[in-house]
Amino acid sequence: MADKMARERLYLFDTTLRDGAQTNGVDFTLADKLAIARMLDELGVDYVEAGYPGANPTDTSFFAERRPMRARLTAFGMTRRPGRSASNDPGLVALLDAQADAICFVAKSWDYHVRVALETTEDENLASIRDSVRAAKAKGREVLLDCEHFFDGYKANPRYALACAKAAHDEGARWVVLCDTNGGALPHEVEHIVGEVCKAISGDHVGIHAHNDTEQAVANSFAAVRAGVRQIQGTLNGLGERCGNANLVSIIPTLKLKPEYADKFDIGVSDEALGRIVRISHGLDELLNRAPDRHAPYVGESAFATKAGIHASAIVKEPKTYEHVAPELIGNKRKLLVSDQAGRSNVLAELERIGLALDKNDPRVTRLLDEVKEREAIGYAYEAADASFELLARRMLGQVPHYFDVEKFDVNVEQRNNAKGQRVTVSQAVVKLKVGAEELISVAEGIGPVNALDLALRKDLGKYQSYITGLTLTDYRVRILDGGTQAVTRVLIESTDETGDHWRTVGVSANIIDASFQALMDSIVYKLMKSGAPA
């Protein structure tokens, strides 16, 4: 690997808190922004663009006081309006007053937008860029210019698009950033156009801001780097308007782990921080109250999951056969899935993971694999239900304690008028349990029949109640496996507990309540077992 001192510095600019806030369904509070800014600073990005002061109360509050961090805190806003001076533009004044290390202006660089959207002249737009950069420099700020619609503008009028970039650079802007605002540019176009720009402006003053409307924002970012830019803008998990922005969670591991980039460039993300990127990515999803993308590159739960038996057999012998990088470097882990397509290697690897190392010639391995395939043939899905597979394996080996019996349960759904005369639907469940010699009956109402059954099951487990107080159901999914009203139903339930562990269980039946009951029971028994509850 090349000596670190010989590498070029490549800068990372995160705009999760500004451009990422344009994501449909995302609405950051001030507390959210502060928490995410800390995550980004911990990761090691160079710039954190935290919002648009003056545009909304949250962003204005964020920039009302200093927020010490290693990264350069950046405020975003427009260049001065056409026909106004820099000192007589309220938006620009608010931007200059923001407690920020850097200011990122956005300006039109497509002559069509200058005429139609701004309704001004090309010369006035250039003057606005120069005046704004000059005013921010006078305030002691580091200055960046986002050249909006740069690639569309360059294709329409390369002279003018380049003039916009040079106007900022010549006034002393640290960075001019080429934006694929509509997300329609292709990698070969980006590489060619950036190469032309870098003939006029040194690449260590040029950045790339790519949108993902053709699923190529990450590819376009790397194309720009190859052509000379030395700053990449993006967001955590690819948040952003429409289809999102370039995903820094994919870009950073590639820069760190692929020799083409790792040997040439140095970034502010340490090896240690790279090992936390899964936690940071999932932490953002948790804050947004959404499930992480299981298939996300590098950080997804399935990113290093192998289902085919022949692949698993090779991975057991040598992981490099089917893994492009070692998952541990990102904080992820290898997972060999057990399914109807799995072979002996998958089963052995999963048994070893859960602490049940068996000899490959043990006949119980074959019996377990046959059982999995028979059960998956009728609808079970153990690749998506790790806890149910572990219980199946341990039951076959006689290692699951007998905690309690459910003697019967009853679920009732009633529609009636409430005291206000409103039509409501109420679900109630009654569960009769036997814990040792003790018989227990629990009743609960819920927002639906499965919720009511869950609440009743966990309402009173006698001597085991203390072991399940931290148990929470976080996801409930139903899939109809064939058509018709008598179709087989698969229920997948995801659970978590007070330790932060999470697991999935599965149930299958022609009756959705019965399928749900199976998955709920597996979840409770798994929690008792992992908590060391005595039989």
Buried (B, 14 or more C-beta within 10 A) or exposed (E): EEEEEEBEEBBBBBBBBBBBBBBEEBEBEBEBBBBBBEBBBBBBBBBBBBBBBBBEEBBBEBBEEEBEBEBBBBBBBBBBBBEBEBEEBEBBBBBBBBEBBBBBBBBBBBBBBBBEEBEBEBEBBBBBBBBBBBBBBEEEBBBBBBBBBBBBBBEBBEEBBBBBBBBBBEBEBBBBBBBBBBBEBBBEBBBEBBBEBBEEBEBBBBBBBBBBBBEBBBBBBBBBBBBBBBBBBBBBBBBBBEEBBBBBBBBBBBBBBEEEBBEBBBBBBEEEBBBBBBBBBBBBBEBBEEEBBEEBBBBBBBBBBBBBBEBBBBBBEEBEEBBEBEBEBBBBEBBBBBBBBBBBBBBBBBBEBEEBEBEEEEEBBEEBBEBBBEBBEEBBBBBBBBBBBBBBBBEBEEEBEEBBEBEEBEBEEEEEEEEEEEEEEBBBBBBBBEBEEEEBEBEBEBEBBBBBBBBBBBBBBBEBEEBBEBBEBEEBEEBEEEEEEEEBBBBBBBBBBEEEEBBBBBBBBEEBBBBBBBBBBBBBBBBBBBBEBEE
